[in-house]
Amino acid sequence: MVNDLPQRVLLVSYGPKPPLAEAMAAGFGSLGIKTKIFHSWLCNTLYDRFIIHPVNHYARVLRLVPKNTNLFEGHPKSHKEWRSQELLRLALDFKPELIVITGIQRFKAAVLEKLHRLTTVFYWFSESEDRFPEIKNELQFYHYSYFFSSAALAQAQELGFKNLGFLQPGVDTNRFRPLLQKQIYDWCFVGQWHERRQQYVEGLAEVSKNFVIYGSRWRKHNWHNPRILFRIKGTGIWGDEVVKLYNQTRVVVNISVWSDESKGGAGANTRLLEVPACQVCLLSDFNRDAELLMTPGKEFVSAQNLPEMQQKLAELLANAEQRRQIAQNGYNRAIAGRTYNDLAVQLCTDWEAQRTGDR
């Protein structure tokens, strides 16, 4: 039970897709907390888009400067400088008692230090542990840091950082829900192109050709591959449309770019809850963190590698009763489990502990 709640929370995300900040805002709103959302990717200047970015890009492509060189470092209208100052201005105006930053933002260290002195700042690293080096120098500015991936959390602990926690995603059950839709696809995949995903999709296409793909960069990498190209229906799908797609599909496939058979896989993405919440059967690659959200073999189906995923997809497509039972079990777990209301309560509990010195 939370005795003390922040009155105002500022949520900072890279962009509106996926709508993580919006889901979190709804969770805080259920507790009567006022929120504002700051999407850093949208906070930019025309000067950066049409001058700074192209000049830096072509200078690197033509090898006039080293790859990571920024010719406009510190320029007041550069994206990093502009969004950092805009975030600080918003914080001073809104006066939040809690700021929650998600993803990889790359705000200026001086601004993060000012925010740390101004109010309580939490950080949620919602990316792969492979990208942990990009944010490790920022952790000193946060009062508390959470991690999607248990492997990323372990890296932070090894470096001696304190006030760390493991925080998996929730699900918006008002959005992700069962619909009365006829199932017209055997399987589908939603997510941007990745070499590992390409390998899996090609393998699953051998099991069934009745599938669709939504995600960026797929056409670029498959223009010469008609078997995949003609199944690509869009560069992205969101909101009610993705809920409709899941409900029209017999088996939704999750192929994480985080999982790696040699490492064991860590870091569960939002599909692990969103698909079961639609009362649809989920088939996912192996991930040890996923097993903390859903029970493999009962509430979703897990595969250690591509051959096993091909085998399990074939079995699921041949057995409607098995699909129905997996979908029902997953649905029961999803709606009874972690919603963003629950997540908001957890963050408020940690905020209260931070204020009272219990953490």
KAQUIGI-V375376 format. One record per pair of residues at least 24 apart in sequence whose ideal C-beta (glycine too) atoms are under 8 Angstrom apart, sorted by the first residue. I is the first residue (numbers start at 0). GAP is how many residues later the second one is. D is the distance in whole Angstrom. If there is no record, write none. Layout:
{{I & GAP & D} {I & GAP & D}}
This chain:
{{1 & 29 & 8} {1 & 343 & 6} {1 & 346 & 5} {1 & 347 & 5} {1 & 350 & 6} {2 & 349 & 7} {3 & 348 & 5} {3 & 351 & 7} {4 & 26 & 6} {4 & 27 & 7} {4 & 28 & 6} {4 & 343 & 5} {4 & 347 & 8} {5 & 27 & 6} {5 & 90 & 7} {5 & 91 & 4} {5 & 92 & 4} {5 & 114 & 8} {5 & 342 & 7} {5 & 345 & 6} {6 & 26 & 7} {6 & 27 & 6} {6 & 90 & 6} {7 & 25 & 7} {7 & 26 & 5} {7 & 27 & 7} {7 & 28 & 8} {7 & 86 & 6} {7 & 87 & 6} {7 & 88 & 5} {7 & 89 & 6} {7 & 90 & 8} {8 & 24 & 6} {8 & 25 & 7} {8 & 26 & 5} {8 & 27 & 8} {8 & 87 & 6} {8 & 88 & 7} {8 & 89 & 5} {8 & 90 & 8} {8 & 91 & 6} {9 & 25 & 7} {9 & 26 & 5} {9 & 28 & 6} {9 & 80 & 7} {9 & 81 & 6} {9 & 84 & 6} {9 & 86 & 4} {9 & 88 & 7} {9 & 89 & 5} {9 & 90 & 7} {10 & 24 & 6} {10 & 25 & 7} {10 & 26 & 5} {10 & 27 & 7} {10 & 89 & 5} {10 & 91 & 8} {11 & 25 & 8} {11 & 26 & 5} {11 & 28 & 7} {11 & 75 & 7} {11 & 87 & 7} {11 & 88 & 7} {11 & 89 & 4} {11 & 90 & 7} {11 & 93 & 7} {12 & 24 & 7} {12 & 25 & 8} {12 & 26 & 6} {12 & 27 & 7} {12 & 89 & 5} {12 & 90 & 6} {13 & 25 & 7} {13 & 26 & 6} {13 & 27 & 5} {13 & 88 & 8} {13 & 89 & 5} {13 & 90 & 7} {13 & 91 & 7} {14 & 24 & 5} {14 & 25 & 8} {14 & 26 & 4} {14 & 27 & 7} {15 & 26 & 8} {16 & 219 & 7} {16 & 221 & 6} {17 & 220 & 7} {17 & 252 & 7} {18 & 219 & 7} {18 & 220 & 8} {19 & 82 & 6} {19 & 106 & 7} {19 & 149 & 8} {19 & 250 & 8} {20 & 81 & 7} {22 & 147 & 7} {22 & 149 & 5} {22 & 152 & 8} {22 & 317 & 5} {23 & 76 & 7} {23 & 316 & 6} {23 & 319 & 7} {23 & 320 & 7} {25 & 146 & 7} {25 & 148 & 8} {25 & 314 & 6} {25 & 315 & 8} {26 & 143 & 7} {26 & 312 & 7} {26 & 313 & 3} {26 & 314 & 5} {26 & 315 & 8} {26 & 316 & 6} {26 & 317 & 3} {27 & 316 & 5} {27 & 320 & 8} {29 & 311 & 5} {29 & 314 & 7} {30 & 310 & 8} {30 & 313 & 6} {30 & 314 & 7} {30 & 317 & 7} {32 & 311 & 8} {32 & 315 & 8} {35 & 54 & 7} {35 & 58 & 5} {35 & 60 & 7} {37 & 48 & 8} {37 & 49 & 6} {37 & 52 & 6} {39 & 43 & 5} {39 & 47 & 7} {39 & 65 & 5} {39 & 67 & 8} {42 & 39 & 7} {42 & 40 & 4} {42 & 43 & 5} {42 & 44 & 8} {43 & 35 & 5} {43 & 38 & 6} {43 & 39 & 7} {44 & 32 & 4} {44 & 33 & 8} {44 & 34 & 8} {44 & 37 & 5} {46 & 30 & 4} {47 & 29 & 6} {47 & 30 & 6} {47 & 31 & 5} {47 & 34 & 7} {51 & 25 & 7} {51 & 26 & 5} {51 & 27 & 7} {52 & 26 & 8} {79 & 26 & 6} {79 & 27 & 7} {79 & 28 & 7} {80 & 27 & 7} {82 & 24 & 7} {83 & 24 & 4} {83 & 27 & 4} {84 & 26 & 7} {86 & 24 & 7} {86 & 28 & 8} {87 & 26 & 6} {87 & 27 & 7} {90 & 24 & 6} {90 & 27 & 6} {90 & 28 & 7} {91 & 26 & 7} {94 & 24 & 8} {96 & 254 & 8} {97 & 24 & 7} {97 & 249 & 7} {97 & 253 & 5} {99 & 24 & 6} {99 & 247 & 7} {100 & 41 & 8} {101 & 24 & 5} {102 & 24 & 6} {103 & 27 & 6} {103 & 30 & 6} {103 & 31 & 6} {105 & 28 & 8} {106 & 31 & 8} {108 & 28 & 7} {108 & 29 & 7} {108 & 32 & 7} {111 & 26 & 6} {111 & 29 & 4} {111 & 30 & 8} {112 & 28 & 6} {114 & 26 & 7} {115 & 25 & 5} {115 & 26 & 7} {115 & 27 & 7} {119 & 231 & 6} {119 & 234 & 6} {119 & 235 & 7} {121 & 24 & 7} {121 & 225 & 7} {121 & 228 & 7} {121 & 229 & 7} {123 & 24 & 8} {123 & 43 & 6} {124 & 24 & 8} {124 & 27 & 6} {125 & 43 & 8} {126 & 25 & 8} {127 & 24 & 7} {127 & 129 & 7} {127 & 130 & 4} {127 & 139 & 6} {128 & 26 & 6} {128 & 129 & 7} {128 & 137 & 6} {128 & 138 & 6} {129 & 128 & 8} {131 & 24 & 7} {142 & 211 & 5} {143 & 206 & 6} {143 & 210 & 6} {143 & 215 & 7} {147 & 119 & 5} {147 & 120 & 7} {147 & 121 & 8} {147 & 141 & 8} {148 & 109 & 7} {148 & 117 & 5} {148 & 118 & 3} {148 & 140 & 7} {149 & 116 & 5} {149 & 117 & 8} {149 & 138 & 7} {149 & 139 & 5} {150 & 112 & 7} {150 & 115 & 4} {150 & 116 & 7} {151 & 114 & 8} {151 & 115 & 7} {162 & 191 & 8} {162 & 196 & 6} {164 & 185 & 7} {166 & 176 & 7} {166 & 179 & 7} {167 & 100 & 6} {167 & 121 & 7} {167 & 124 & 7} {167 & 125 & 6} {167 & 170 & 7} {168 & 99 & 7} {168 & 100 & 7} {168 & 101 & 5} {168 & 103 & 8} {168 & 104 & 7} {168 & 169 & 7} {168 & 174 & 8} {169 & 103 & 7} {169 & 168 & 4} {169 & 169 & 5} {169 & 170 & 4} {169 & 171 & 8} {169 & 172 & 6} {169 & 173 & 4} {170 & 99 & 7} {170 & 102 & 4} {170 & 103 & 6} {170 & 106 & 5} {170 & 163 & 6} {170 & 166 & 7} {170 & 167 & 7} {170 & 168 & 6} {170 & 169 & 7} {171 & 167 & 7} {171 & 168 & 6} {172 & 104 & 6} {172 & 161 & 7} {172 & 162 & 5} {172 & 166 & 6} {174 & 64 & 7} {174 & 65 & 8} {174 & 68 & 6} {175 & 67 & 6} {175 & 70 & 8} {175 & 97 & 8} {175 & 98 & 5} {175 & 99 & 8} {175 & 101 & 4} {175 & 102 & 5} {175 & 158 & 8} {176 & 66 & 7} {176 & 100 & 7} {176 & 101 & 6} {177 & 69 & 7} {177 & 100 & 6} {177 & 101 & 4} {177 & 153 & 7} {178 & 64 & 7} {178 & 65 & 6} {178 & 68 & 4} {178 & 99 & 7} {180 & 63 & 6} {180 & 66 & 4} {180 & 67 & 5} {181 & 66 & 7} {182 & 64 & 8} {182 & 65 & 6} {182 & 66 & 6} {182 & 67 & 5} {183 & 64 & 5} {183 & 65 & 8} {184 & 25 & 6} {184 & 26 & 6} {184 & 27 & 6} {184 & 60 & 8} {184 & 63 & 6} {184 & 64 & 5} {184 & 65 & 7} {185 & 24 & 4} {185 & 25 & 6} {185 & 63 & 8} {185 & 64 & 5} {185 & 65 & 7} {185 & 131 & 6} {186 & 24 & 5} {186 & 62 & 6} {186 & 63 & 7} {186 & 64 & 5} {186 & 65 & 7} {186 & 66 & 5} {186 & 96 & 7} {186 & 126 & 6} {186 & 130 & 8} {187 & 24 & 5} {187 & 25 & 7} {187 & 26 & 8} {187 & 57 & 6} {187 & 58 & 8} {187 & 61 & 5} {187 & 64 & 6} {187 & 65 & 7} {188 & 24 & 5} {188 & 25 & 8} {188 & 26 & 7} {188 & 63 & 8} {188 & 64 & 5} {188 & 65 & 8} {188 & 66 & 6} {189 & 24 & 5} {189 & 25 & 6} {189 & 47 & 6} {189 & 52 & 6} {189 & 55 & 7} {189 & 62 & 8} {189 & 81 & 7} {190 & 24 & 5} {190 & 64 & 7} {190 & 66 & 8} {191 & 24 & 4} {191 & 25 & 6} {191 & 26 & 8} {192 & 24 & 4} {192 & 25 & 5} {192 & 27 & 7} {192 & 28 & 5} {193 & 61 & 8} {193 & 63 & 5} {195 & 59 & 7} {195 & 61 & 6} {195 & 63 & 8} {196 & 58 & 5} {196 & 60 & 7} {197 & 24 & 8} {197 & 30 & 8} {198 & 107 & 7} {199 & 53 & 8} {199 & 55 & 5} {199 & 85 & 7} {199 & 106 & 6} {199 & 109 & 7} {200 & 27 & 6} {200 & 54 & 7} {201 & 25 & 8} {201 & 26 & 7} {202 & 103 & 5} {202 & 104 & 8} {202 & 106 & 7} {202 & 107 & 5} {203 & 49 & 6} {203 & 105 & 7} {203 & 106 & 6} {203 & 109 & 6} {204 & 26 & 8} {205 & 104 & 7} {206 & 103 & 5} {206 & 106 & 5} {206 & 107 & 5} {206 & 110 & 7} {207 & 105 & 7} {207 & 109 & 6} {211 & 33 & 7} {213 & 28 & 8} {213 & 31 & 7} {242 & 35 & 6} {245 & 28 & 8} {245 & 29 & 6} {245 & 32 & 4} {245 & 34 & 5} {246 & 31 & 6} {246 & 32 & 8} {246 & 33 & 6} {248 & 31 & 6} {249 & 31 & 7} {249 & 66 & 7} {249 & 67 & 6} {249 & 73 & 6} {250 & 29 & 8} {250 & 30 & 5} {250 & 31 & 8} {250 & 32 & 5} {250 & 62 & 6} {250 & 65 & 5} {250 & 66 & 7} {250 & 72 & 7} {251 & 28 & 6} {251 & 29 & 7} {251 & 30 & 5} {251 & 31 & 7} {252 & 30 & 5} {252 & 31 & 8} {252 & 56 & 8} {252 & 60 & 7} {253 & 28 & 6} {253 & 29 & 7} {253 & 30 & 4} {253 & 31 & 7} {254 & 29 & 8} {254 & 30 & 6} {255 & 28 & 7} {255 & 29 & 6} {255 & 31 & 6} {257 & 29 & 7} {258 & 26 & 5} {258 & 27 & 6} {258 & 28 & 5} {260 & 25 & 7} {260 & 43 & 7} {260 & 44 & 6} {263 & 24 & 6} {264 & 24 & 8} {264 & 25 & 8} {267 & 24 & 7} {267 & 25 & 6} {271 & 28 & 7} {272 & 61 & 5} {272 & 64 & 7} {272 & 65 & 7} {274 & 25 & 8} {274 & 55 & 7} {275 & 24 & 6} {275 & 51 & 7} {275 & 54 & 3} {275 & 55 & 6} {275 & 57 & 7} {275 & 58 & 4} {276 & 54 & 7} {276 & 57 & 4} {276 & 58 & 6} {277 & 53 & 8} {278 & 48 & 5} {278 & 49 & 7} {278 & 51 & 8} {278 & 52 & 4} {279 & 47 & 5} {279 & 50 & 8} {280 & 35 & 6} {280 & 42 & 4} {280 & 43 & 8} {280 & 45 & 5} {280 & 46 & 5} {280 & 49 & 7} {281 & 44 & 8} {281 & 48 & 6} {282 & 26 & 7} {282 & 29 & 6} {282 & 30 & 6} {282 & 33 & 7} {284 & 24 & 7} {292 & 44 & 7} {292 & 45 & 7} {293 & 36 & 6} {293 & 39 & 6} {293 & 40 & 8} {294 & 34 & 8} {294 & 38 & 7} {297 & 28 & 7} {297 & 31 & 5} {298 & 27 & 7} {298 & 30 & 5} {298 & 31 & 4} {298 & 33 & 8} {298 & 34 & 5} {299 & 26 & 7} {299 & 30 & 5} {300 & 25 & 6}}
